[in-house]
Amino acid sequence: MRILTIIILLFSFSQLHGQESQFSQFFASSAYLNPGFVGLESNTSVAINYKSSVADNEGSLKELTHASIIHPIQKLTTFVSQSAGIGVTFVQEKTGFEGIYQTTNVLLSGSYVIRFDYEGKKLLSFGLQGGLIQNKLNTSDLQFGSQYNPYIGYDNTLPVEHLSQYNNISPTFNYGMVFSKTDHHNPILSQNSIVIGLSIHNINQPKEGFISRSRMPIHFKAILTARKRLQANYFIHPSAYILAVRGSYQVNSGLYISRYFGHELSTLMQVGTWFRHKDSFIFLTGIQHQNWKTGISFDLNSTSINDNPVINTQKFKPTWELSFAYTFAFKDAIV
């Protein structure tokens, strides 16, 4: 019975991991989206994301956790200019019954920045990312027939076979580039800006799975976002994100508005939405004050736009995501 249970769980795992897991607040997890963003951070920063779906009646859930730290490498002349950046990223996904299927990424990132002008208003950042992916079947919370005690029922003190073969670790490598252009290096004084990014993930196609290990597909990602001043302290941000995997495409388009508040314009508020074509709507809002910023988003699946007969729309569950980031304003730059 135990073997049958494990086989069923492993089959379900292979079906789940044929899909791409991603955060709804794309730019709040920028180092995971594209390693080229590591070179564009002007100060040391820490970012955290947590995304979760509502568990169904069978106890199935889905959780995504992200944490990253980025440190810039700069040259200090008349202007503080970006030269490079380094970062560490941690991402963990839990899916299935009680989150039994776990995928963990630990990634190191490095980037090199090319400046096209003296003030650094045009930058091209090349990023390389490498690390480890762990696929794990966490059976610590499962109950097996061998743990049944005829006198007291389930007894967690009874031994269970150690399933070490269901814990696999593989190396992975990602590459990306990001072009950034703005009309002023101070975002409050800037009128217009644009960011374009391209990245390739799972370049070496690491292995996944347990019984029959297969190669993970290469993921191609493209990101575009612009910023345009409407009036006074109001800005509009049209954005797009495209993911391509094995000839299939996921298209996301977004639009949000931001406004500066306060006597010194030290507070920024944002509100907007993303539309994941033929999938879902994402509503988000956030606030930034001085060195910290936080955001919340809700991902609502739309059954009316889903025309894929394979997907059971009754299983769709809304998800929510929280993000927090803090920037350290160190005075000394690395030269």
Buried (B, 14 or more C-beta within 10 A) or exposed (E): EBEEBBEEBBEBBBEBBEEEBBBBBBBBBBBBBBBBBBBBBBBBBBBBBBBBBEBEEEEBBBBBBBBBBBBBBBBEEEEBBBBBBBBBBBBBBBBBBBBBBBBBBBBBBBBBBBBEEEEBBEBBBBBBBBBBBBBBBBBEEBEBEEBEEEEEEEEEEEEBEEBEEBBBEBEBBBBBBBBBBBEEBEBEEBEEBBBBBBBBBBBBBBBBBBEEEEEBBBBBBBBBBBBBBEEEBEBBBBBBBBBBBEEEEBBBBBEBEBBBEEEEEEBBBBEBBBBBEEBBBBBBBBBBEEEEBBBBBBBEBBEEEBEEEEBEEEEBBEBBBBBBBBBEEEEEBBE
